[in-house]
Amino acid sequence: MIDTYRMDDDAVVVLPTGELDIASAPTLRDELSAVITAEPRPRVICCDLTEVSFMDSTALSALVFAHETAAAGGQQFCIAGARASVHRVLELTQLDQVIACHDSMDAAREAILGTAGTQAES
């Protein structure tokens, strides 16, 4: 299941739950694509991984797709709230060096709402 909500006029949060694997990653990719291309286009898209218990390479591919698509449109993409096991996958693949990763949605919210058009970092 994937929920989506607006943080403010310029930021949208995508909140997947459960396992992100070969069965669910296409849905994540489709949802991220829809959010990135929605009108009006959000300045920032944040994928909140708080409720994700497992993530495989197909989910990583969906996150890379979202990052690249957002960047091509002049938007920012970030990740927030990854559990230790999920964050470890981001570290091992060095995706945490490419995509802004925040420890929590509170940290992401502060970085997103506290910046105007600059890359959010934690």
MOTAGI-V325725 format. One record per pair of residues at least 4 apart in sequence whose ideal C-beta (glycine too) atoms are under 6 Angstrom apart, sorted by the first residue. I is the first residue (numbers start at 1). GAP is how many residues later the second one is. D is the distance in Angstrom with one decimal. If there is no record, write none. Layout:
# MOTAGI-V325725
i->I gap->GAP d->D
i->I gap->GAP d->D
This chain:
# MOTAGI-V325725
i->1 gap->16 d->5.1
i->2 gap->14 d->4.7
i->2 gap->29 d->4.9
i->3 gap->12 d->4.5
i->4 gap->10 d->5.3
i->5 gap->8 d->5.5
i->6 gap->6 d->5.5
i->7 gap->4 d->3.9
i->7 gap->6 d->5.4
i->10 gap->32 d->5.9
i->10 gap->33 d->3.9
i->11 gap->31 d->5.8
i->11 gap->33 d->4.3
i->11 gap->101 d->5.1
i->12 gap->23 d->5.1
i->12 gap->30 d->4.4
i->12 gap->33 d->5.4
i->13 gap->33 d->5.0
i->13 gap->35 d->5.3
i->14 gap->17 d->5.8
i->14 gap->18 d->5.9
i->14 gap->21 d->5.8
i->14 gap->33 d->5.0
i->15 gap->33 d->4.6
i->16 gap->4 d->5.9
i->16 gap->12 d->5.4
i->16 gap->36 d->5.8
i->17 gap->34 d->4.0
i->19 gap->34 d->5.9
i->19 gap->35 d->4.2
i->20 gap->4 d->5.5
i->20 gap->5 d->5.7
i->20 gap->8 d->6.0
i->20 gap->32 d->5.6
i->20 gap->35 d->4.5
i->20 gap->39 d->3.5
i->21 gap->35 d->4.7
i->22 gap->36 d->4.8
i->25 gap->33 d->3.8
i->25 gap->34 d->4.6
i->25 gap->37 d->4.9
i->28 gap->34 d->4.7
i->29 gap->33 d->4.0
i->29 gap->36 d->5.8
i->32 gap->34 d->4.0
i->35 gap->10 d->5.5
i->36 gap->9 d->5.8
i->36 gap->33 d->5.2
i->36 gap->34 d->5.3
i->44 gap->32 d->4.5
i->44 gap->68 d->5.0
i->45 gap->25 d->5.7
i->45 gap->32 d->5.1
i->46 gap->32 d->4.9
i->46 gap->34 d->5.5
i->46 gap->62 d->5.2
i->47 gap->32 d->5.2
i->48 gap->32 d->5.1
i->48 gap->33 d->5.3
i->48 gap->57 d->5.4
i->49 gap->32 d->5.4
i->49 gap->33 d->4.3
i->49 gap->37 d->5.6
i->50 gap->31 d->3.6
i->52 gap->34 d->5.5
i->55 gap->4 d->4.3
i->55 gap->31 d->5.1
i->55 gap->34 d->5.5
i->65 gap->4 d->6.0
i->66 gap->11 d->5.2
i->67 gap->10 d->4.5
i->67 gap->32 d->5.0
i->70 gap->5 d->4.0
i->70 gap->7 d->4.0
i->78 gap->22 d->4.1
i->78 gap->30 d->5.9
i->78 gap->42 d->5.4
i->79 gap->20 d->5.6
i->79 gap->22 d->4.8
i->80 gap->22 d->4.3
i->80 gap->25 d->4.9
i->80 gap->28 d->3.8
i->81 gap->23 d->5.3
i->81 gap->24 d->5.5
i->82 gap->4 d->4.2
i->82 gap->5 d->4.1
i->90 gap->5 d->4.7
i->90 gap->6 d->4.3
i->91 gap->5 d->5.4
i->95 gap->4 d->5.7
i->96 gap->5 d->4.7
i->100 gap->20 d->4.9
i->100 gap->21 d->5.4
i->102 gap->5 d->4.2
i->102 gap->6 d->3.9
i->102 gap->20 d->4.3
i->103 gap->4 d->5.1
i->105 gap->4 d->5.9
i->107 gap->15 d->5.4
i->108 gap->4 d->5.8
i->109 gap->4 d->5.8
i->110 gap->4 d->5.4
i->111 gap->9 d->3.8
i->112 gap->8 d->5.5
i->115 gap->5 d->5.6
